[in-house]
Amino acid sequence: ERLCVERSELDADVQLCVLRKQRVIGMTTTAVSKHATMLRLIGCEVLIVEEAAEVLEAHIVAALSPSTRHLVLIGDHQQLRPAT
């Protein structure tokens, strides 16, 4: 079990190292909530939300971190509201 924990920690460290070198990281709002800790460690300054009219406000707020400086919402104002 100890080896399993160590492997998981090593995998997370590798992912963090790789993602820190990227200029753009794309993911769904579900993935953002799943990887919130890693994204906070990366310290993304810009968050772009495509199809923003379809995303619940709570999901957008959950994606924000202390390092977020800009939030860009892209969407059609005539689009249907998110289904709950």
PyMOL Python script that loads the backbone (N, CA, C, O; Angstrom):
from pymol import cmd

cmd.read_pdbstr("""\
ATOM      1  N   GLU A   1       0.831  -1.197   0.000  1.00  0.00           N
ATOM      2  CA  GLU A   1       0.000   0.000   0.000  1.00  0.00           C
ATOM      3  C   GLU A   1       0.872   1.256   0.000  1.00  0.00           C
ATOM      4  O   GLU A   1       0.534   2.248  -0.646  1.00  0.00           O
ATOM      5  N   ARG A   2       1.982   1.213   0.718  1.00  0.00           N
ATOM      6  CA  ARG A   2       2.894   2.361   0.768  1.00  0.00           C
ATOM      7  C   ARG A   2       3.435   2.669  -0.625  1.00  0.00           C
ATOM      8  O   ARG A   2       3.553   3.832  -1.010  1.00  0.00           O
ATOM      9  N   LEU A   3       3.761   1.619  -1.376  1.00  0.00           N
ATOM     10  CA  LEU A   3       4.257   1.810  -2.733  1.00  0.00           C
ATOM     11  C   LEU A   3       3.203   2.434  -3.640  1.00  0.00           C
ATOM     12  O   LEU A   3       3.524   3.245  -4.509  1.00  0.00           O
ATOM     13  N   CYS A   4       1.972   2.062  -3.441  1.00  0.00           N
ATOM     14  CA  CYS A   4       0.868   2.621  -4.222  1.00  0.00           C
ATOM     15  C   CYS A   4       0.729   4.124  -3.950  1.00  0.00           C
ATOM     16  O   CYS A   4       0.533   4.912  -4.875  1.00  0.00           O
ATOM     17  N   VAL A   5       0.831   4.508  -2.689  1.00  0.00           N
ATOM     18  CA  VAL A   5       0.752   5.921  -2.315  1.00  0.00           C
ATOM     19  C   VAL A   5       1.927   6.691  -2.902  1.00  0.00           C
ATOM     20  O   VAL A   5       1.747   7.786  -3.435  1.00  0.00           O
ATOM     21  N   GLU A   6       3.121   6.129  -2.810  1.00  0.00           N
ATOM     22  CA  GLU A   6       4.309   6.778  -3.354  1.00  0.00           C
ATOM     23  C   GLU A   6       4.193   6.944  -4.875  1.00  0.00           C
ATOM     24  O   GLU A   6       4.580   7.976  -5.423  1.00  0.00           O
ATOM     25  N   ARG A   7       3.663   5.934  -5.541  1.00  0.00           N
ATOM     26  CA  ARG A   7       3.486   6.010  -6.995  1.00  0.00           C
ATOM     27  C   ARG A   7       2.492   7.112  -7.354  1.00  0.00           C
ATOM     28  O   ARG A   7       2.716   7.863  -8.304  1.00  0.00           O
ATOM     29  N   SER A   8       1.399   7.213  -6.602  1.00  0.00           N
ATOM     30  CA  SER A   8       0.402   8.256  -6.859  1.00  0.00           C
ATOM     31  C   SER A   8       1.007   9.646  -6.674  1.00  0.00           C
ATOM     32  O   SER A   8       0.746  10.552  -7.465  1.00  0.00           O
ATOM     33  N   GLU A   9       1.810   9.809  -5.634  1.00  0.00           N
ATOM     34  CA  GLU A   9       2.461  11.092  -5.382  1.00  0.00           C
ATOM     35  C   GLU A   9       3.447  11.428  -6.499  1.00  0.00           C
ATOM     36  O   GLU A   9       3.534  12.578  -6.931  1.00  0.00           O
ATOM     37  N   LEU A  10       4.183  10.431  -6.962  1.00  0.00           N
ATOM     38  CA  LEU A  10       5.135  10.639  -8.044  1.00  0.00           C
ATOM     39  C   LEU A  10       4.411  11.011  -9.345  1.00  0.00           C
ATOM     40  O   LEU A  10       4.845  11.907 -10.069  1.00  0.00           O
ATOM     41  N   ASP A  11       3.314  10.320  -9.629  1.00  0.00           N
ATOM     42  CA  ASP A  11       2.512  10.633 -10.817  1.00  0.00           C
ATOM     43  C   ASP A  11       2.006  12.072 -10.763  1.00  0.00           C
ATOM     44  O   ASP A  11       2.043  12.784 -11.766  1.00  0.00           O
ATOM     45  N   ALA A  12       1.538  12.494  -9.603  1.00  0.00           N
ATOM     46  CA  ALA A  12       1.040  13.863  -9.439  1.00  0.00           C
ATOM     47  C   ALA A  12       2.166  14.876  -9.645  1.00  0.00           C
ATOM     48  O   ALA A  12       1.953  15.921 -10.260  1.00  0.00           O
ATOM     49  N   ASP A  13       3.353  14.575  -9.139  1.00  0.00           N
ATOM     50  CA  ASP A  13       4.504  15.464  -9.320  1.00  0.00           C
ATOM     51  C   ASP A  13       4.887  15.591 -10.794  1.00  0.00           C
ATOM     52  O   ASP A  13       5.212  16.681 -11.265  1.00  0.00           O
ATOM     53  N   VAL A  14       4.849  14.479 -11.514  1.00  0.00           N
ATOM     54  CA  VAL A  14       5.172  14.494 -12.943  1.00  0.00           C
ATOM     55  C   VAL A  14       4.131  15.316 -13.699  1.00  0.00           C
ATOM     56  O   VAL A  14       4.484  16.137 -14.546  1.00  0.00           O
ATOM     57  N   GLN A  15       2.856  15.100 -13.400  1.00  0.00           N
ATOM     58  CA  GLN A  15       1.788  15.869 -14.052  1.00  0.00           C
ATOM     59  C   GLN A  15       1.962  17.363 -13.796  1.00  0.00           C
ATOM     60  O   GLN A  15       1.836  18.174 -14.714  1.00  0.00           O
ATOM     61  N   LEU A  16       2.247  17.718 -12.558  1.00  0.00           N
ATOM     62  CA  LEU A  16       2.436  19.116 -12.200  1.00  0.00           C
ATOM     63  C   LEU A  16       3.608  19.722 -12.969  1.00  0.00           C
ATOM     64  O   LEU A  16       3.507  20.839 -13.477  1.00  0.00           O
ATOM     65  N   CYS A  17       4.698  19.005 -13.054  1.00  0.00           N
ATOM     66  CA  CYS A  17       5.890  19.466 -13.776  1.00  0.00           C
ATOM     67  C   CYS A  17       5.577  19.685 -15.255  1.00  0.00           C
ATOM     68  O   CYS A  17       5.972  20.697 -15.834  1.00  0.00           O
ATOM     69  N   VAL A  18       4.879  18.748 -15.854  1.00  0.00           N
ATOM     70  CA  VAL A  18       4.526  18.855 -17.277  1.00  0.00           C
ATOM     71  C   VAL A  18       3.565  20.022 -17.510  1.00  0.00           C
ATOM     72  O   VAL A  18       3.762  20.808 -18.436  1.00  0.00           O
ATOM     73  N   LEU A  19       2.537  20.139 -16.685  1.00  0.00           N
ATOM     74  CA  LEU A  19       1.542  21.186 -16.878  1.00  0.00           C
ATOM     75  C   LEU A  19       2.106  22.587 -16.642  1.00  0.00           C
ATOM     76  O   LEU A  19       1.677  23.540 -17.294  1.00  0.00           O
ATOM     77  N   ARG A  20       3.048  22.724 -15.732  1.00  0.00           N
ATOM     78  CA  ARG A  20       3.654  24.039 -15.478  1.00  0.00           C
ATOM     79  C   ARG A  20       4.399  24.578 -16.697  1.00  0.00           C
ATOM     80  O   ARG A  20       4.573  25.790 -16.829  1.00  0.00           O
ATOM     81  N   LYS A  21       4.834  23.699 -17.579  1.00  0.00           N
ATOM     82  CA  LYS A  21       5.583  24.109 -18.764  1.00  0.00           C
ATOM     83  C   LYS A  21       4.664  24.501 -19.925  1.00  0.00           C
ATOM     84  O   LYS A  21       5.138  25.012 -20.941  1.00  0.00           O
ATOM     85  N   GLN A  22       3.372  24.269 -19.786  1.00  0.00           N
ATOM     86  CA  GLN A  22       2.433  24.528 -20.876  1.00  0.00           C
ATOM     87  C   GLN A  22       1.936  25.972 -20.851  1.00  0.00           C
ATOM     88  O   GLN A  22       1.782  26.579 -19.792  1.00  0.00           O
ATOM     89  N   ARG A  23       1.689  26.501 -22.050  1.00  0.00           N
ATOM     90  CA  ARG A  23       1.132  27.850 -22.155  1.00  0.00           C
ATOM     91  C   ARG A  23      -0.389  27.816 -22.046  1.00  0.00           C
ATOM     92  O   ARG A  23      -0.999  28.767 -21.557  1.00  0.00           O
ATOM     93  N   VAL A  24      -1.003  26.723 -22.500  1.00  0.00           N
ATOM     94  CA  VAL A  24      -2.453  26.591 -22.488  1.00  0.00           C
ATOM     95  C   VAL A  24      -2.807  25.217 -21.930  1.00  0.00           C
ATOM     96  O   VAL A  24      -2.240  24.204 -22.338  1.00  0.00           O
ATOM     97  N   ILE A  25      -3.745  25.197 -20.997  1.00  0.00           N
ATOM     98  CA  ILE A  25      -4.263  23.940 -20.442  1.00  0.00           C
ATOM     99  C   ILE A  25      -5.770  23.975 -20.641  1.00  0.00           C
ATOM    100  O   ILE A  25      -6.442  24.872 -20.131  1.00  0.00           O
ATOM    101  N   GLY A  26      -6.302  23.019 -21.371  1.00  0.00           N
ATOM    102  CA  GLY A  26      -7.740  22.979 -21.629  1.00  0.00           C
ATOM    103  C   GLY A  26      -8.385  21.806 -20.923  1.00  0.00           C
ATOM    104  O   GLY A  26      -7.840  20.702 -20.898  1.00  0.00           O
ATOM    105  N   MET A  27      -9.554  22.053 -20.350  1.00  0.00           N
ATOM    106  CA  MET A  27     -10.297  20.972 -19.700  1.00  0.00           C
ATOM    107  C   MET A  27     -11.744  21.393 -19.479  1.00  0.00           C
ATOM    108  O   MET A  27     -12.084  22.573 -19.552  1.00  0.00           O
ATOM    109  N   THR A  28     -12.568  20.421 -19.215  1.00  0.00           N
ATOM    110  CA  THR A  28     -13.975  20.683 -18.926  1.00  0.00           C
ATOM    111  C   THR A  28     -14.115  21.214 -17.502  1.00  0.00           C
ATOM    112  O   THR A  28     -13.175  21.136 -16.711  1.00  0.00           O
ATOM    113  N   THR A  29     -15.289  21.753 -17.178  1.00  0.00           N
ATOM    114  CA  THR A  29     -15.508  22.226 -15.809  1.00  0.00           C
ATOM    115  C   THR A  29     -15.484  21.068 -14.816  1.00  0.00           C
ATOM    116  O   THR A  29     -15.118  21.253 -13.656  1.00  0.00           O
ATOM    117  N   THR A  30     -15.868  19.885 -15.262  1.00  0.00           N
ATOM    118  CA  THR A  30     -15.788  18.705 -14.392  1.00  0.00           C
ATOM    119  C   THR A  30     -14.337  18.393 -14.062  1.00  0.00           C
ATOM    120  O   THR A  30     -14.007  18.112 -12.911  1.00  0.00           O
ATOM    121  N   ALA A  31     -13.471  18.441 -15.068  1.00  0.00           N
ATOM    122  CA  ALA A  31     -12.049  18.181 -14.846  1.00  0.00           C
ATOM    123  C   ALA A  31     -11.425  19.265 -13.974  1.00  0.00           C
ATOM    124  O   ALA A  31     -10.544  18.979 -13.163  1.00  0.00           O
ATOM    125  N   VAL A  32     -11.876  20.502 -14.134  1.00  0.00           N
ATOM    126  CA  VAL A  32     -11.357  21.591 -13.294  1.00  0.00           C
ATOM    127  C   VAL A  32     -11.639  21.307 -11.827  1.00  0.00           C
ATOM    128  O   VAL A  32     -10.764  21.492 -10.981  1.00  0.00           O
ATOM    129  N   SER A  33     -12.848  20.860 -11.518  1.00  0.00           N
ATOM    130  CA  SER A  33     -13.157  20.569 -10.112  1.00  0.00           C
ATOM    131  C   SER A  33     -12.387  19.352  -9.617  1.00  0.00           C
ATOM    132  O   SER A  33     -11.995  19.296  -8.452  1.00  0.00           O
ATOM    133  N   LYS A  34     -12.169  18.376 -10.495  1.00  0.00           N
ATOM    134  CA  LYS A  34     -11.424  17.171 -10.114  1.00  0.00           C
ATOM    135  C   LYS A  34      -9.957  17.489  -9.843  1.00  0.00           C
ATOM    136  O   LYS A  34      -9.351  16.902  -8.947  1.00  0.00           O
ATOM    137  N   HIS A  35      -9.381  18.416 -10.611  1.00  0.00           N
ATOM    138  CA  HIS A  35      -7.956  18.737 -10.505  1.00  0.00           C
ATOM    139  C   HIS A  35      -7.716  20.122  -9.898  1.00  0.00           C
ATOM    140  O   HIS A  35      -6.705  20.759 -10.192  1.00  0.00           O
ATOM    141  N   ALA A  36      -8.627  20.584  -9.065  1.00  0.00           N
ATOM    142  CA  ALA A  36      -8.544  21.937  -8.502  1.00  0.00           C
ATOM    143  C   ALA A  36      -7.247  22.176  -7.735  1.00  0.00           C
ATOM    144  O   ALA A  36      -6.649  23.244  -7.861  1.00  0.00           O
ATOM    145  N   THR A  37      -6.808  21.214  -6.953  1.00  0.00           N
ATOM    146  CA  THR A  37      -5.583  21.384  -6.176  1.00  0.00           C
ATOM    147  C   THR A  37      -4.386  21.582  -7.091  1.00  0.00           C
ATOM    148  O   THR A  37      -3.562  22.464  -6.851  1.00  0.00           O
ATOM    149  N   MET A  38      -4.282  20.775  -8.130  1.00  0.00           N
ATOM    150  CA  MET A  38      -3.164  20.892  -9.056  1.00  0.00           C
ATOM    151  C   MET A  38      -3.199  22.238  -9.781  1.00  0.00           C
ATOM    152  O   MET A  38      -2.161  22.875  -9.960  1.00  0.00           O
ATOM    153  N   LEU A  39      -4.392  22.670 -10.198  1.00  0.00           N
ATOM    154  CA  LEU A  39      -4.501  23.951 -10.892  1.00  0.00           C
ATOM    155  C   LEU A  39      -4.114  25.111  -9.982  1.00  0.00           C
ATOM    156  O   LEU A  39      -3.526  26.088 -10.445  1.00  0.00           O
ATOM    157  N   ARG A  40      -4.436  25.016  -8.698  1.00  0.00           N
ATOM    158  CA  ARG A  40      -4.030  26.064  -7.764  1.00  0.00           C
ATOM    159  C   ARG A  40      -2.503  26.096  -7.611  1.00  0.00           C
ATOM    160  O   ARG A  40      -1.906  27.166  -7.499  1.00  0.00           O
ATOM    161  N   LEU A  41      -1.885  24.916  -7.609  1.00  0.00           N
ATOM    162  CA  LEU A  41      -0.421  24.855  -7.521  1.00  0.00           C
ATOM    163  C   LEU A  41       0.240  25.424  -8.778  1.00  0.00           C
ATOM    164  O   LEU A  41       1.306  26.033  -8.696  1.00  0.00           O
ATOM    165  N   ILE A  42      -0.380  25.232  -9.925  1.00  0.00           N
ATOM    166  CA  ILE A  42       0.154  25.769 -11.178  1.00  0.00           C
ATOM    167  C   ILE A  42       0.041  27.288 -11.180  1.00  0.00           C
ATOM    168  O   ILE A  42       0.936  27.980 -11.667  1.00  0.00           O
ATOM    169  N   GLY A  43      -1.055  27.807 -10.637  1.00  0.00           N
ATOM    170  CA  GLY A  43      -1.236  29.252 -10.539  1.00  0.00           C
ATOM    171  C   GLY A  43      -1.634  29.907 -11.851  1.00  0.00           C
ATOM    172  O   GLY A  43      -1.041  30.908 -12.254  1.00  0.00           O
ATOM    173  N   CYS A  44      -2.628  29.348 -12.514  1.00  0.00           N
ATOM    174  CA  CYS A  44      -3.099  29.923 -13.777  1.00  0.00           C
ATOM    175  C   CYS A  44      -3.644  31.329 -13.544  1.00  0.00           C
ATOM    176  O   CYS A  44      -4.462  31.551 -12.651  1.00  0.00           O
ATOM    177  N   GLU A  45      -3.181  32.275 -14.361  1.00  0.00           N
ATOM    178  CA  GLU A  45      -3.606  33.665 -14.203  1.00  0.00           C
ATOM    179  C   GLU A  45      -4.814  34.016 -15.055  1.00  0.00           C
ATOM    180  O   GLU A  45      -5.544  34.953 -14.732  1.00  0.00           O
ATOM    181  N   VAL A  46      -5.038  33.279 -16.137  1.00  0.00           N
ATOM    182  CA  VAL A  46      -6.145  33.564 -17.045  1.00  0.00           C
ATOM    183  C   VAL A  46      -7.036  32.337 -17.144  1.00  0.00           C
ATOM    184  O   VAL A  46      -6.555  31.224 -17.353  1.00  0.00           O
ATOM    185  N   LEU A  47      -8.333  32.548 -16.992  1.00  0.00           N
ATOM    186  CA  LEU A  47      -9.311  31.473 -17.128  1.00  0.00           C
ATOM    187  C   LEU A  47     -10.260  31.859 -18.250  1.00  0.00           C
ATOM    188  O   LEU A  47     -10.898  32.909 -18.191  1.00  0.00           O
ATOM    189  N   ILE A  48     -10.357  31.020 -19.268  1.00  0.00           N
ATOM    190  CA  ILE A  48     -11.251  31.259 -20.399  1.00  0.00           C
ATOM    191  C   ILE A  48     -12.329  30.193 -20.374  1.00  0.00           C
ATOM    192  O   ILE A  48     -12.033  28.998 -20.343  1.00  0.00           O
ATOM    193  N   VAL A  49     -13.585  30.631 -20.389  1.00  0.00           N
ATOM    194  CA  VAL A  49     -14.715  29.703 -20.371  1.00  0.00           C
ATOM    195  C   VAL A  49     -15.469  29.843 -21.683  1.00  0.00           C
ATOM    196  O   VAL A  49     -16.091  30.871 -21.953  1.00  0.00           O
ATOM    197  N   GLU A  50     -15.403  28.786 -22.498  1.00  0.00           N
ATOM    198  CA  GLU A  50     -16.141  28.770 -23.754  1.00  0.00           C
ATOM    199  C   GLU A  50     -17.545  28.248 -23.483  1.00  0.00           C
ATOM    200  O   GLU A  50     -17.756  27.468 -22.554  1.00  0.00           O
ATOM    201  N   GLU A  51     -18.507  28.683 -24.300  1.00  0.00           N
ATOM    202  CA  GLU A  51     -19.907  28.308 -24.105  1.00  0.00           C
ATOM    203  C   GLU A  51     -20.352  28.680 -22.687  1.00  0.00           C
ATOM    204  O   GLU A  51     -21.023  27.901 -22.010  1.00  0.00           O
ATOM    205  N   ALA A  52     -19.977  29.856 -22.261  1.00  0.00           N
ATOM    206  CA  ALA A  52     -20.218  30.300 -20.888  1.00  0.00           C
ATOM    207  C   ALA A  52     -21.701  30.341 -20.522  1.00  0.00           C
ATOM    208  O   ALA A  52     -22.056  30.163 -19.357  1.00  0.00           O
ATOM    209  N   ALA A  53     -22.561  30.573 -21.499  1.00  0.00           N
ATOM    210  CA  ALA A  53     -23.997  30.612 -21.215  1.00  0.00           C
ATOM    211  C   ALA A  53     -24.522  29.250 -20.774  1.00  0.00           C
ATOM    212  O   ALA A  53     -25.569  29.167 -20.132  1.00  0.00           O
ATOM    213  N   GLU A  54     -23.803  28.184 -21.112  1.00  0.00           N
ATOM    214  CA  GLU A  54     -24.237  26.841 -20.748  1.00  0.00           C
ATOM    215  C   GLU A  54     -23.676  26.371 -19.404  1.00  0.00           C
ATOM    216  O   GLU A  54     -24.065  25.316 -18.904  1.00  0.00           O
ATOM    217  N   VAL A  55     -22.765  27.150 -18.820  1.00  0.00           N
ATOM    218  CA  VAL A  55     -22.094  26.727 -17.593  1.00  0.00           C
ATOM    219  C   VAL A  55     -22.732  27.429 -16.393  1.00  0.00           C
ATOM    220  O   VAL A  55     -22.967  28.637 -16.421  1.00  0.00           O
ATOM    221  N   LEU A  56     -23.005  26.664 -15.350  1.00  0.00           N
ATOM    222  CA  LEU A  56     -23.544  27.261 -14.133  1.00  0.00           C
ATOM    223  C   LEU A  56     -22.504  28.162 -13.483  1.00  0.00           C
ATOM    224  O   LEU A  56     -21.311  27.858 -13.500  1.00  0.00           O
ATOM    225  N   GLU A  57     -22.956  29.262 -12.915  1.00  0.00           N
ATOM    226  CA  GLU A  57     -22.049  30.224 -12.290  1.00  0.00           C
ATOM    227  C   GLU A  57     -21.202  29.574 -11.202  1.00  0.00           C
ATOM    228  O   GLU A  57     -20.031  29.918 -11.044  1.00  0.00           O
ATOM    229  N   ALA A  58     -21.771  28.652 -10.460  1.00  0.00           N
ATOM    230  CA  ALA A  58     -21.039  27.977  -9.379  1.00  0.00           C
ATOM    231  C   ALA A  58     -19.823  27.230  -9.911  1.00  0.00           C
ATOM    232  O   ALA A  58     -18.788  27.178  -9.246  1.00  0.00           O
ATOM    233  N   HIS A  59     -19.935  26.656 -11.094  1.00  0.00           N
ATOM    234  CA  HIS A  59     -18.800  25.936 -11.687  1.00  0.00           C
ATOM    235  C   HIS A  59     -17.693  26.905 -12.078  1.00  0.00           C
ATOM    236  O   HIS A  59     -16.511  26.580 -11.964  1.00  0.00           O
ATOM    237  N   ILE A  60     -18.069  28.079 -12.532  1.00  0.00           N
ATOM    238  CA  ILE A  60     -17.070  29.085 -12.893  1.00  0.00           C
ATOM    239  C   ILE A  60     -16.365  29.600 -11.639  1.00  0.00           C
ATOM    240  O   ILE A  60     -15.141  29.723 -11.614  1.00  0.00           O
ATOM    241  N   VAL A  61     -17.138  29.897 -10.610  1.00  0.00           N
ATOM    242  CA  VAL A  61     -16.555  30.387  -9.356  1.00  0.00           C
ATOM    243  C   VAL A  61     -15.630  29.338  -8.755  1.00  0.00           C
ATOM    244  O   VAL A  61     -14.576  29.680  -8.218  1.00  0.00           O
ATOM    245  N   ALA A  62     -16.007  28.077  -8.836  1.00  0.00           N
ATOM    246  CA  ALA A  62     -15.172  26.999  -8.290  1.00  0.00           C
ATOM    247  C   ALA A  62     -13.845  26.885  -9.039  1.00  0.00           C
ATOM    248  O   ALA A  62     -12.856  26.415  -8.477  1.00  0.00           O
ATOM    249  N   ALA A  63     -13.818  27.310 -10.292  1.00  0.00           N
ATOM    250  CA  ALA A  63     -12.589  27.227 -11.089  1.00  0.00           C
ATOM    251  C   ALA A  63     -11.615  28.363 -10.778  1.00  0.00           C
ATOM    252  O   ALA A  63     -10.439  28.282 -11.133  1.00  0.00           O
ATOM    253  N   LEU A  64     -12.086  29.412 -10.124  1.00  0.00           N
ATOM    254  CA  LEU A  64     -11.213  30.548  -9.803  1.00  0.00           C
ATOM    255  C   LEU A  64     -10.252  30.182  -8.683  1.00  0.00           C
ATOM    256  O   LEU A  64     -10.566  29.362  -7.820  1.00  0.00           O
ATOM    257  N   SER A  65      -9.092  30.791  -8.707  1.00  0.00           N
ATOM    258  CA  SER A  65      -8.108  30.570  -7.655  1.00  0.00           C
ATOM    259  C   SER A  65      -7.511  31.914  -7.262  1.00  0.00           C
ATOM    260  O   SER A  65      -7.739  32.907  -7.953  1.00  0.00           O
ATOM    261  N   PRO A  66      -6.759  31.971  -6.180  1.00  0.00           N
ATOM    262  CA  PRO A  66      -6.139  33.245  -5.776  1.00  0.00           C
ATOM    263  C   PRO A  66      -5.230  33.842  -6.851  1.00  0.00           C
ATOM    264  O   PRO A  66      -5.017  35.055  -6.871  1.00  0.00           O
ATOM    265  N   SER A  67      -4.695  33.017  -7.736  1.00  0.00           N
ATOM    266  CA  SER A  67      -3.792  33.524  -8.767  1.00  0.00           C
ATOM    267  C   SER A  67      -4.531  34.016 -10.015  1.00  0.00           C
ATOM    268  O   SER A  67      -3.908  34.613 -10.893  1.00  0.00           O
ATOM    269  N   THR A  68      -5.841  33.781 -10.115  1.00  0.00           N
ATOM    270  CA  THR A  68      -6.605  34.201 -11.289  1.00  0.00           C
ATOM    271  C   THR A  68      -6.654  35.724 -11.361  1.00  0.00           C
ATOM    272  O   THR A  68      -7.096  36.388 -10.424  1.00  0.00           O
ATOM    273  N   ARG A  69      -6.193  36.269 -12.490  1.00  0.00           N
ATOM    274  CA  ARG A  69      -6.192  37.720 -12.686  1.00  0.00           C
ATOM    275  C   ARG A  69      -7.218  38.137 -13.727  1.00  0.00           C
ATOM    276  O   ARG A  69      -7.719  39.260 -13.694  1.00  0.00           O
ATOM    277  N   HIS A  70      -7.536  37.226 -14.661  1.00  0.00           N
ATOM    278  CA  HIS A  70      -8.470  37.547 -15.739  1.00  0.00           C
ATOM    279  C   HIS A  70      -9.434  36.387 -15.939  1.00  0.00           C
ATOM    280  O   HIS A  70      -9.032  35.223 -15.952  1.00  0.00           O
ATOM    281  N   LEU A  71     -10.712  36.720 -16.093  1.00  0.00           N
ATOM    282  CA  LEU A  71     -11.744  35.732 -16.403  1.00  0.00           C
ATOM    283  C   LEU A  71     -12.403  36.165 -17.702  1.00  0.00           C
ATOM    284  O   LEU A  71     -12.977  37.251 -17.780  1.00  0.00           O
ATOM    285  N   VAL A  72     -12.322  35.325 -18.713  1.00  0.00           N
ATOM    286  CA  VAL A  72     -12.890  35.631 -20.024  1.00  0.00           C
ATOM    287  C   VAL A  72     -14.043  34.657 -20.264  1.00  0.00           C
ATOM    288  O   VAL A  72     -13.847  33.442 -20.292  1.00  0.00           O
ATOM    289  N   LEU A  73     -15.246  35.205 -20.436  1.00  0.00           N
ATOM    290  CA  LEU A  73     -16.429  34.385 -20.699  1.00  0.00           C
ATOM    291  C   LEU A  73     -16.816  34.560 -22.164  1.00  0.00           C
ATOM    292  O   LEU A  73     -17.074  35.675 -22.618  1.00  0.00           O
ATOM    293  N   ILE A  74     -16.855  33.455 -22.895  1.00  0.00           N
ATOM    294  CA  ILE A  74     -17.192  33.477 -24.314  1.00  0.00           C
ATOM    295  C   ILE A  74     -18.495  32.713 -24.490  1.00  0.00           C
ATOM    296  O   ILE A  74     -18.625  31.578 -24.031  1.00  0.00           O
ATOM    297  N   GLY A  75     -19.455  33.338 -25.155  1.00  0.00           N
ATOM    298  CA  GLY A  75     -20.705  32.641 -25.387  1.00  0.00           C
ATOM    299  C   GLY A  75     -21.705  33.512 -26.107  1.00  0.00           C
ATOM    300  O   GLY A  75     -21.499  34.712 -26.287  1.00  0.00           O
ATOM    301  N   ASP A  76     -22.766  32.902 -26.504  1.00  0.00           N
ATOM    302  CA  ASP A  76     -23.843  33.569 -27.220  1.00  0.00           C
ATOM    303  C   ASP A  76     -24.912  33.974 -26.209  1.00  0.00           C
ATOM    304  O   ASP A  76     -25.479  33.123 -25.524  1.00  0.00           O
ATOM    305  N   HIS A  77     -25.185  35.275 -26.117  1.00  0.00           N
ATOM    306  CA  HIS A  77     -26.168  35.738 -25.128  1.00  0.00           C
ATOM    307  C   HIS A  77     -27.582  35.240 -25.443  1.00  0.00           C
ATOM    308  O   HIS A  77     -28.462  35.311 -24.585  1.00  0.00           O
ATOM    309  N   GLN A  78     -27.810  34.743 -26.650  1.00  0.00           N
ATOM    310  CA  GLN A  78     -29.117  34.216 -27.020  1.00  0.00           C
ATOM    311  C   GLN A  78     -29.224  32.703 -26.767  1.00  0.00           C
ATOM    312  O   GLN A  78     -30.266  32.090 -26.999  1.00  0.00           O
ATOM    313  N   GLN A  79     -28.144  32.138 -26.296  1.00  0.00           N
ATOM    314  CA  GLN A  79     -28.104  30.689 -26.059  1.00  0.00           C
ATOM    315  C   GLN A  79     -29.005  30.309 -24.891  1.00  0.00           C
ATOM    316  O   GLN A  79     -29.304  31.134 -24.027  1.00  0.00           O
ATOM    317  N   LEU A  80     -29.430  29.058 -24.875  1.00  0.00           N
ATOM    318  CA  LEU A  80     -30.277  28.579 -23.783  1.00  0.00           C
ATOM    319  C   LEU A  80     -29.510  28.538 -22.479  1.00  0.00           C
ATOM    320  O   LEU A  80     -28.298  28.325 -22.471  1.00  0.00           O
ATOM    321  N   ARG A  81     -30.206  28.740 -21.386  1.00  0.00           N
ATOM    322  CA  ARG A  81     -29.612  28.656 -20.055  1.00  0.00           C
ATOM    323  C   ARG A  81     -29.176  27.220 -19.776  1.00  0.00           C
ATOM    324  O   ARG A  81     -29.644  26.295 -20.440  1.00  0.00           O
ATOM    325  N   PRO A  82     -28.285  27.022 -18.803  1.00  0.00           N
ATOM    326  CA  PRO A  82     -27.848  25.650 -18.471  1.00  0.00           C
ATOM    327  C   PRO A  82     -29.008  24.817 -17.933  1.00  0.00           C
ATOM    328  O   PRO A  82     -29.863  25.312 -17.200  1.00  0.00           O
ATOM    329  N   ALA A  83     -29.015  23.574 -18.306  1.00  0.00           N
ATOM    330  CA  ALA A  83     -30.012  22.644 -17.771  1.00  0.00           C
ATOM    331  C   ALA A  83     -29.565  22.177 -16.403  1.00  0.00           C
ATOM    332  O   ALA A  83     -28.405  21.803 -16.232  1.00  0.00           O
ATOM    333  N   THR A  84     -30.453  22.190 -15.428  1.00  0.00           N
ATOM    334  CA  THR A  84     -30.089  21.749 -14.071  1.00  0.00           C
ATOM    335  C   THR A  84     -30.684  20.426 -13.743  1.00  0.00           C
ATOM    336  O   THR A  84     -30.477  19.912 -12.644  1.00  0.00           O
TER     337      THR A  84
END
""", "prot")
cmd.dss("prot")
cmd.show_as("cartoon", "prot")
cmd.util.cbc("prot")
cmd.orient("prot")
